[in-house]
Amino acid sequence: MKTIKNIYTLALILMITCFNSCQLTEDIDDFERPFSLGATEITNESTAELALTGVYSGFGTFIGAGNPHIYIIPSLLSGVAQPGFGRDAESEAISINVPLATGTVDMRGGYARLYGIINNANWLLEGIEDIPQATFSNPERKNEIIAEAKGMRATAHFYLLRLWGQFYDLNSNFGIVIKTAPATSNEAFPRNNVADSYASIMEDLDDAIANAPDLRAKFFINKSYAKALKAKVLLYQGNYPQAAALAKEVLDTSGSDFQLAATVTEIFDNTSDALFNSSELLFGSRGITNEEDLRLGNFWGGDYAELTDDYRNIFTGNVVINGQTINYDDNNRFFEDFSGGAGKFAEFFPFAGETFEMLYHMRMAELHLIYAEADARANNGVTTDALDALNAVRTRAGATTTGTDGFETYPASITLPDFLEAVRVEKWVELGTEMGEEWFDLVRYDVADGLGTGFQVSDVKSSATNPDKFILPIPSESIQSGGNVVEQNLSYN
């Protein structure tokens, strides 16, 4: 563990130093890698491992330059968050669902950082090709490194697609620029369509599923995470039968290393290294010490975003199912720091002493909810397995099964529309403030009902009335520096 920590620390230091010197106005294809070894410098197992650590370090979130803001932006769009003490024109515009295309820092920085992760992965993948497999201490390690790098590349491409591409329309031309080779020139490339963007993500995930380690540590790519992310991507594509089947496979076969934690509280315990070994976690990016933390909590509750009253009110809300009043929560999952301003991220950033932080890319509660929705949509009805998956998350949070009014599990008599809405709300309660998943659910549910004809995003976020602005604008500076090769998203100038 000490060796891993030292390598990780070196990678973080180099990443910070190099990233701060990069010009974020450069086109994505001219983006200087924030930390990686060039392909010619990757000559053996040791340098390949160091380069892989550099890829992982890209998800570390430091003050300025787009991170950690990029993980909070979807919650500004959804209404979970509102601009905090550090509010500016950019965050104000996002919060009323009219993001700015020009002069941004956080969106532009996040866009560049995600492509930086991809570029680092591509340098590693190119460099490792010529290293003989027989020279690795473990004959399978070369394939594992490749699989981990591809898993990271898939994760970054997916985040880019759902923020800047029309991820909800498989027939759209507005995908993202898919990069599978390191940038070696100033040449800009046009966007891939959405279908091709998804195909590239899936190809990388399939390699990760086949060759990634079963489990090194929860802050490294593993087979179970790759399967879970593929299930999530399939859900986004509307391929509900396959999404349900793959999610169920992970739930049923991943063993004790991957299961719901016994309590909600322990998932956000920031006082011990146990946070990074939780069975709840499928994959996360971790902080190490007070000097090298992710600083997520520091940006919730004052600096960048605060919780809204609308979000707080969800925890005391309820729904009536066949005459039974079912509370969404009893505040069992509402985490707020002593200053009264932040959400779960404040739990990741105590203001004194040792810091333990985790950026949750995926945890088991979300996978239960992915399965519940996918299975119900695939069967056009609420199956016992789907209901059990939803209720497992609620039961873990303290819900009872008494059959009377209160914080209880949902009954078997629940209708499909009520069930799907219950899954959506459950995600708001369970995952709110983590990665902005609730925003993408709003968009997906709107599209699933026939964009603008059934459930609508504006039913929840009144200012979100323009479907073109369900996704962010590609930074204008990036488009211009690339010679206008990359087409801007609709309705943005």
C-alpha positions, 0 to 999 in steps of 0.5 A, spaced: 500 500 500 505 504 501 508 503 494 501 505 491 501 511 495 508 513 493 506 512 486 500 515 486 502 522 490 508 523 484 503 522 479 498 527 482 504 532 483 506 532 476 499 532 474 498 538 478 504 542 475 503 540 468 496 541 468 496 548 470 501 550 465 496 547 459 492 552 455 485 550 456 483 554 450 486 549 446 482 545 441 481 538 445 486 535 439 491 539 441 491 538 449 497 537 452 497 531 456 497 533 464 501 527 466 503 521 462 509 518 459 510 518 452 510 512 448 517 512 447 518 512 455 514 506 456 519 501 456 518 496 461 513 494 467 515 499 471 514 505 467 507 502 464 505 502 471 507 509 473 503 511 466 497 507 468 497 511 475 497 517 471 491 516 467 488 514 474 490 521 477 486 525 472 480 524 476 483 527 482 479 534 483 483 540 485 482 547 485 480 551 479 480 548 472 474 545 471 474 540 477 471 538 482 466 543 479 464 538 473 461 533 478 457 538 481 454 541 474 449 536 473 446 537 480 446 545 478 442 543 472 437 538 476 436 543 481 439 539 487 444 545 487 444 552 487 450 557 486 454 558 492 458 563 495 463 563 489 457 564 484 459 567 478 456 568 471 457 561 469 454 557 475 448 562 475 447 560 467 447 553 469 443 553 474 437 556 470 439 551 464 442 556 459 449 554 460 454 559 457 458 557 451 464 562 451 468 565 457 467 559 461 472 556 466 469 550 469 466 547 463 472 548 459 476 545 464 472 539 465 472 538 458 479 538 457 481 534 463 476 528 461 480 529 454 486 529 458 485 522 461 483 519 454 490 522 452 494 519 457 490 512 456 492 513 449 499 514 450 499 508 455 496 503 450 501 505 444 507 505 449 505 498 452 504 495 445 512 493 444 513 491 451 514 483 451 509 480 455 514 475 458 518 481 461 512 482 466 512 479 473 505 476 472 504 474 465 497 477 465 499 483 467 500 486 461 493 485 459 490 487 465 494 494 464 491 495 457 484 493 460 484 498 466 487 503 461 481 502 456 476 502 462 478 509 464 478 511 457 471 508 456 469 512 463 471 518 460 468 518 454 462 516 457 462 522 461 463 527 455 458 524 451 452 525 457 455 532 458 456 534 451 453 529 446 445 528 445 446 521 449 439 520 449 438 519 441 442 514 438 440 517 431 443 523 433 450 526 429 451 530 435 456 525 439 463 527 441 470 526 438 472 519 440 480 519 441 483 512 440 490 514 439 494 520 442 494 527 440 501 528 436 499 534 432 494 540 432 489 537 427 482 537 429 477 532 428 469 532 427 465 529 432 463 522 431 455 520 431 452 518 438 451 511 435 459 510 434 460 514 440 457 508 444 460 503 440 467 505 442 465 506 449 462 499 449 468 496 445 473 498 451 468 496 456 468 489 453 476 489 453 475 491 461 470 485 462 475 480 459 481 482 462 481 487 468 483 484 474 477 481 479 479 486 484 486 490 486 483 495 490 477 499 489 480 505 486 482 501 480 478 498 474 475 491 475 471 486 472 465 488 476 465 495 475 466 494 467 460 490 467 456 495 472 458 501 467 456 497 461 449 495 464 449 503 465 451 505 458 446 500 456 440 503 460 442 510 457 441 507 450 434 504 452 437 497 451 433 495 457 433 487 456 441 487 456 442 492 461 437 488 466 441 482 464 448 484 465 446 488 472 443 482 475 449 478 473 453 483 477 449 483 483 448 475 483 455 473 482 460 478 484 461 475 491 462 479 498 467 484 495 461 487 491 454 488 495 450 493 499 454 496 505 450 494 512 448 501 513 448 508 509 452 512 514 458 507 513 459 509 506 461 516 508 465 515 514 471 519 512 475 517 519 478 511 516 481 507 510 475 503 511 472 508 506 476 505 500 475 498 502 467 498 502 463 492 499 458 498 497 464 501 492 465 498 485 470 504 483 472 510 486 477 515 485 480 517 492 484 522 496 490 520 500 492 526 505 490 533 507 494 535 502 492 531 496 485 530 497 479 531 492 477 537 495 470 535 493 466 537 500 470 544 500 466 546 493 459 544 496 456 548 501 459 555 500 464 555 495 461 553 488 454 550 490 449 549 496 443 544 496 436 547 494 430 547 499 427 543 493 432 537 494 431 538 502 424 537 501 424 530 497 427 527 504 420 529 507 416 528 501 411 522 500 407 518 495 400 514 496 400 507 493 393 504 493 391 508 499 398 507 503 402 513 504 409 511 503 415 516 505 421 517 501 425 517 507 426 519 514 432 523 513 436 517 514 440 519 508 440 526 508 448 528 510 449 535 511 455 538 515 455 543 521 455 549 517 448 547 514 450 548 507 453 542 504 451 535 502 454 528 502 461 532 499 462 535 506 462 529 509 468 527 504 472 534 507 472 535 514 475 542 516 481 539 520 485 533 521 486 527 516 482 527 510 479 521 507 475 522 500 472 518 495 469 520 488 464 515 487 464 513 480 459 507 481 456 503 488 452 498 489 446 502 491 446 505 484 446 498 480 440 495 484 436 501 481 439 500 474 437 493 475 430 495 477 428 500 472 431 496 466 428 490 468 421 493 469 422 497 462 424 490 459 418 487 462 413 492 461 411 491 468 414 490 475 417 484 476 418 481 483 426 481 482 425 489 480 421 490 486 426 487 491 432 491 488 428 497 489 426 495 496 433 492 498 436 499 497 430 502 502 431 497 507 438 498 508 436 505 509 432 503 515 425 502 511 420 497 514 415 492 511 409 493 516 404 495 511 402 502 514 404 509 513 411 511 513 418 510 511 416 503 508 418 498 502 413 499 496 408 494 495 407 488 490 401 492 488 405 498 485 403 500 478 409 500 473 408 508 472 409 509 480 414 504 480 418 508 475 417 514 478 419 511 485 426 508 482 427 515 479 426 519 486 430 513 490 436 515 486 435 523 488 435 521 495 440 515 495 445 518 490 444 526 490 450 530 490 454 524 488 455 525 481 449 528 478 445 522 476 439 525 477 439 530 472 441 524 466 435 521 469 430 527 468 433 527 461 432 519 460 425 519 463 423 525 458 425 521 452 423 514 454 416 518 455 416 521 448 420 528 449 415 533 451 409 529 451 409 525 457 414 526 463 418 532 462 424 535 465 421 541 466 416 538 471 421 537 476 426 543 474 421 549 471 427 553 467 429 546 463 424 547 457 429 547 451 431 540 450 437 543 446 440 545 452 439 538 456 447 538 454 452 543 455 455 547 449 462 545 447 467 551 449 467 556 443 474 557 444 476 550 443 472 550 437 475 556 434 482 554 436 481 547 432 479 551 426 471 550 427 472 543 425 468 541 431 460 542 430 457 546 436 451 543 439 444 546 437 442 553 440 448 555 442 452 560 439 
